[in-house]
Amino acid sequence: MRTGTITVVLMAFTLCAGKGALAQPASTAYPNKPIRWISPFAAGGGTDLTTRLVAQRISEVVGQPIVIDNRVGASGNIGSEIAARAPADGYTLLTITASHPLNQVINERLSYDLLRDFVHVTQMTTQPYILLVHPSVNAHSVKELVAVARAAPRTLHYGTAGVATLQHFGGVMFAQMTGTEVMHVPYKGGAPALVDLLGGRLQFFFGVPVSTIPLIKAGRLRALAVTSPKRSAVLPDLPSIAETGLTGYAVDNWYGIGAPAKTPRETVSRLHGAAARALQIPELRERLRQDGADAVGNTTAEFTAIVRGDLERWRKQAREAGIKPE
């Protein structure tokens, strides 16, 4: 079932190369029509916002519109399954997130396999999550949040983009490492969970910088820490969760571009070239940096290695945490 679909056309345009801007590629063999880019989480969340930013610049590079197609539900699996079954012609892309490998580890019933069914064009960004609390929660540090959770077990609720997402596992790790009982509330994306956090219906949340930094600065949410091993350059005053005493806690988030596995090599090469070129645009890199993310644009082989490495890492972590595949 198609739920909450929002389609936005990012119209491409050709810029004059003489002004130092981007020019339309000389070859028109590919692409010669609009490209559909499936974003498998809700509009307005971190996945969607980053996808739109990068897609707009790639559209400028290739000289064709890119249509963002939000196919939400089942922790990103609905959109991912649609992409896996799409024609392998370069005209369907998928935003792959760091939650995808974990989801595959936890869910044995998936109809697709990240390594078998997708080519990994390039990694777009890397960024941490931010541990956020609603202002009504009497906690101004991770230690204080742990104290609140211990004093009132099962009363703190946190929302995520769905079951078996990276946010979900971040909460599971947090509870296990602190010996607390907190309640998980899955949504169809990070955006609706963030709305409920703002409304006080959730007490804490692992938010992406792009959608939460403005809310932190406005005082509508309180930031306690970042989930990455090191501090974020954009929020240098925030400690990492590991710094606060939870040694070894680390949840790194990333977004990348995937395409159906049998997409022709030449087409993948052109896609990669366009994406890598877009991710080198200074204005895009600065915008991503302000949103708390670092632009990447690595090779297809390097991105595949990251996906494979995360599958191995989360399989080990899930086994150690006693989380069994469903």
TAWO-V30507 format. One record per run of one state. SS is the DSSP state (alpha for helix, beta for strand, coil for the rest). FROM is the first residue (numbers start at 0). LEN is the number of residues. If there is no record, write none. Layout:
BEGIN
ss,from,len
SS,FROM,LEN
SS,FROM,LEN
END
This chain:
BEGIN
ss,from,len
coil,0,6
beta,6,4
coil,10,6
alpha,16,3
coil,19,15
beta,34,5
coil,39,6
alpha,45,17
coil,62,3
beta,65,5
coil,70,3
alpha,73,12
coil,85,6
beta,91,6
alpha,97,9
coil,106,7
alpha,113,4
beta,117,17
coil,134,7
alpha,141,10
coil,151,5
beta,156,4
coil,160,5
alpha,165,13
coil,178,4
beta,182,4
coil,186,3
alpha,189,9
coil,198,5
beta,203,5
alpha,208,9
coil,217,3
beta,220,6
coil,226,13
beta,239,1
coil,240,1
alpha,241,3
coil,244,7
beta,251,9
coil,260,4
alpha,264,14
coil,278,3
alpha,281,9
coil,290,3
beta,293,2
coil,295,4
alpha,299,22
coil,321,5
END
